[in-house]
Amino acid sequence: MIRTLFLLALIVTPILTQNYSIIWISTLSMIYSSFVLSWLLMEKKSGWTSFAHSIPFGLSAYFLAINPTLIFFVPIISTFIFLIVSTLDRVKFVFVTFVLTVLVWLSSFYIVIVKDGSIIGGEEGFSVVSFGIFGSYVFASILLISSYVFVRVLDKSSIGLKMSAMRDDEDAAKAIGINVTKYKAINFAISSVIASIAGVCYATFFGHVSPDVFSIEVSLFPFIATFIAGKDWISAIIGSYVIVIVSRIFSGFIPEFHLLLYSLILILSPKLRVIWNAKS
């Protein structure tokens, strides 16, 4: 209850200030928080650490600009990719998803369409209809609350418990009658759906989408956020807020400060992993 109230306060307080900058930062933080929850659902409940969550995030944003009806295929495509790669072991899964992210990111610079006789896209990206700051704030708020409540309920449900058993030992889970492929697919699908909606929210917030949505920075964001604050559901949200706020504050003094922050966290990550594992 306390954590839920804290989340509601985190969401409601910015709008009460009626400060544009605070609302803007809060909206972006909520979008990334939902994105991180989608990643953490896969990592925490199935045991598969993905560096390719920028794919459903970015594809949904791009499809919104090119052909919105294609958005519905994003979770299917992403789930299929994750299932295929998960036939490897979990260490190779991390490496292959990272490679896929790099390949998709590089390929996105060559995505172009012809519109009204002009070629658009490429490095410049595409324009999309913007919801405006307050429309995006409402969209991001609903998405974050829905995602948080859903993953909390799923965590305690029978499906969530079977996912946890699958995470701990797939062979043992199979031995007691759990259909590992089925629950892995469910996990990957739900994770992809949330990430896809977050991508749509991101695109309508900025009113523009470019290859940046597929970047390594976006792929690493969930990993960095959970290392900063831990792998509890609410902690992941706090970590997302910390990255966005700190990056925003220091970007005026140090351009691309978030890259420096990412580098420091990655260097410290072995030590931080020991700390979080000890706490859990």
PEJO-V149468 format. One record per pair of residues at least 6 apart in sequence whose C-alpha atoms are under 8 Angstrom apart, sorted by the first residue. I is the first residue (numbers start at 1). GAP is how many residues later the second one is. D is the distance in Angstrom with one decimal. If there is no record, write none. Layout:
I/GAP/D  I/GAP/D
This chain:
3/231/6.8  7/227/7.6  11/15/7.5  11/130/6.6  14/8/5.9  14/9/5.3  14/12/6.7  15/8/6.2  23/110/7.6  23/114/7.3  24/109/6.6  24/113/7.8  25/219/7.1  25/220/6.8  25/223/7.9  26/111/7.8  26/215/7.6  27/106/7.9  27/109/6.9  27/110/5.1  27/113/6.1  27/114/7.6  28/174/7.6  28/216/7.4  29/211/6.1  29/212/5.1  29/215/5.9  29/216/7.9  30/110/5.7  30/111/6.6  30/114/6.1  30/207/7.8  30/210/7.9  30/211/7.6  31/109/5.6  31/112/7.8  31/113/7.2  31/167/5.8  31/170/6.8  31/171/6.5  32/166/7.4  32/208/6.2  33/111/6.9  33/203/7.0  33/204/4.9  33/205/8.0  33/207/5.4  33/208/7.3  34/109/6.8  34/110/5.2  34/113/6.4  34/114/7.7  34/160/7.0  34/161/7.2  34/164/6.3  34/203/7.8  35/22/7.7  35/159/6.9  35/160/5.1  35/163/5.8  35/164/8.0  35/187/7.4  36/185/7.5  36/186/4.7  36/189/7.5  36/200/6.7  36/201/7.3  36/204/7.4  37/110/7.2  37/111/7.3  37/114/7.9  37/196/6.9  37/199/6.9  37/200/7.5  38/109/8.0  38/152/7.7  38/153/4.5  38/154/6.9  38/156/5.6  38/157/5.6  39/10/8.0  39/11/7.2  39/14/6.7  39/152/6.4  39/156/7.7  39/183/6.5  40/182/7.5  40/191/7.3  40/193/7.8  40/196/7.9  41/110/7.1  41/146/7.3  41/150/6.2  42/6/6.0  42/7/7.0  42/8/7.7  42/145/6.2  42/146/6.4  42/149/6.3  43/6/4.9  43/7/7.3  44/187/7.6  45/110/7.7  45/115/7.0  45/118/5.6  45/119/5.2  45/122/6.3  45/142/7.6  46/117/5.7  46/118/6.3  46/120/6.4  46/121/4.5  46/138/6.7  46/141/7.0  47/43/8.0  47/120/4.8  47/121/7.5  48/38/7.9  48/42/6.2  48/45/7.4  48/46/7.8  48/119/8.0  49/41/7.5  49/44/7.4  49/45/5.9  50/43/7.2  50/44/5.7  50/47/6.1  50/48/7.6  51/43/6.2  51/44/8.0  51/46/5.2  51/47/4.9  51/50/7.0  51/168/5.4  51/169/6.6  52/45/5.0  52/46/6.0  52/48/6.7  52/49/5.2  52/167/6.0  53/139/7.6  53/142/7.0  53/166/6.0  54/47/7.0  54/159/6.6  54/160/5.1  54/161/7.2  54/164/6.0  54/165/5.1  55/23/7.2  55/46/6.8  55/49/7.4  55/159/6.2  56/18/5.9  56/19/6.6  56/22/6.0  56/136/6.0  56/137/7.9  56/139/5.9  56/140/5.0  56/143/7.4  57/138/5.1  57/139/4.8  57/140/7.5  57/141/6.4  57/142/4.2  57/143/7.6  57/156/7.1  57/157/7.6  58/138/7.6  58/141/5.9  58/155/4.9  58/156/5.4  59/12/7.7  59/15/6.6  59/137/7.5  59/140/7.7  60/10/8.0  60/11/5.2  60/14/6.2  60/136/5.3  60/137/7.3  60/139/5.7  60/140/5.8  61/135/7.7  61/138/5.1  61/139/4.9  61/141/7.3  61/142/5.4  61/148/6.5  61/152/7.9  62/64/7.7  62/147/6.5  62/148/7.9  63/6/7.7  63/7/5.8  63/8/5.7  64/6/7.7  64/7/6.6  64/64/7.2  64/136/6.8  64/139/7.9  65/61/6.2  65/62/6.5  65/63/5.3  65/144/7.6  66/60/7.9  71/125/7.8  74/118/7.7  74/119/7.9  74/122/6.9  75/114/6.0  75/117/4.9  75/118/5.3  75/121/6.9  76/113/7.0  78/110/7.9  78/111/7.6  78/114/6.3  79/106/6.7  79/109/5.4  79/110/5.3  79/113/6.6  82/106/6.9  83/101/7.7  83/102/6.8  83/105/7.7  85/8/6.0  85/11/7.2  85/12/7.6  86/7/6.1  101/113/6.9  101/114/7.5  101/115/7.0  101/118/7.4  102/113/7.3  102/114/6.8  104/110/6.9  105/106/6.2  105/107/7.7  105/109/4.9  105/110/5.6  105/111/7.9  106/105/7.9  108/14/7.0  108/15/7.9  108/103/5.5  108/106/7.7  109/12/7.9  109/13/4.6  109/14/4.9  109/16/8.0  109/102/6.0  110/11/7.7  110/12/5.0  110/13/7.4  111/10/6.0  111/11/5.2  112/7/6.5  112/8/5.5  112/9/4.5  112/10/5.4  113/6/5.7  113/7/5.6  113/8/6.5  114/6/6.3  120/6/7.0  121/89/7.9  122/88/7.9  122/89/7.9  123/87/6.7  123/88/6.6  124/86/6.1  125/83/7.2  125/84/5.5  125/85/4.0  125/86/6.6  126/82/5.7  126/83/5.4  126/84/6.4  127/80/5.9  127/81/4.3  127/82/6.4  128/75/6.8  128/76/6.5  128/79/4.9  128/80/5.3  128/81/7.3  129/75/6.0  129/78/5.5  129/79/8.0  130/73/7.5  130/74/4.4  130/75/5.8  130/76/6.5  130/77/4.3  130/78/7.9  131/73/5.5  131/74/6.1  131/76/7.7  132/72/7.8  132/73/6.4  133/72/6.8  136/65/6.9  136/68/6.9  136/69/5.3  139/62/6.9  140/58/7.9  140/61/6.5  143/54/7.9  143/55/7.6  147/47/7.1  148/85/7.3  152/81/7.7  154/6/5.2  155/6/7.0  159/24/7.6  162/11/7.8  162/16/7.0  162/21/7.5  163/20/6.2  163/21/7.3  163/24/7.6  165/7/7.9  165/8/5.8  166/6/7.8  166/7/5.4  166/12/7.8  166/14/6.3  166/18/8.0  170/10/6.7  173/6/7.8  173/7/7.0  174/6/6.4  203/6/5.7  212/6/7.8  217/42/7.7  221/19/7.9  222/14/7.9  222/18/7.7  224/15/7.9  224/38/6.7  224/41/6.7  224/42/7.6  225/11/6.0  225/12/7.9  225/13/7.9  225/14/4.4  225/15/5.2  225/17/7.9  225/18/6.9  226/9/7.2  226/10/5.2  226/13/6.1  227/12/7.9  227/38/7.6  227/42/7.0  227/45/6.7  227/46/7.3  228/11/5.6  228/37/7.7  229/6/5.2  229/7/6.2  229/9/6.5  229/10/4.9  230/6/6.3  230/9/7.7  230/46/6.4  243/15/7.4  247/9/8.0  247/10/5.9  247/11/5.2  250/7/6.3  251/6/5.3  251/7/7.7
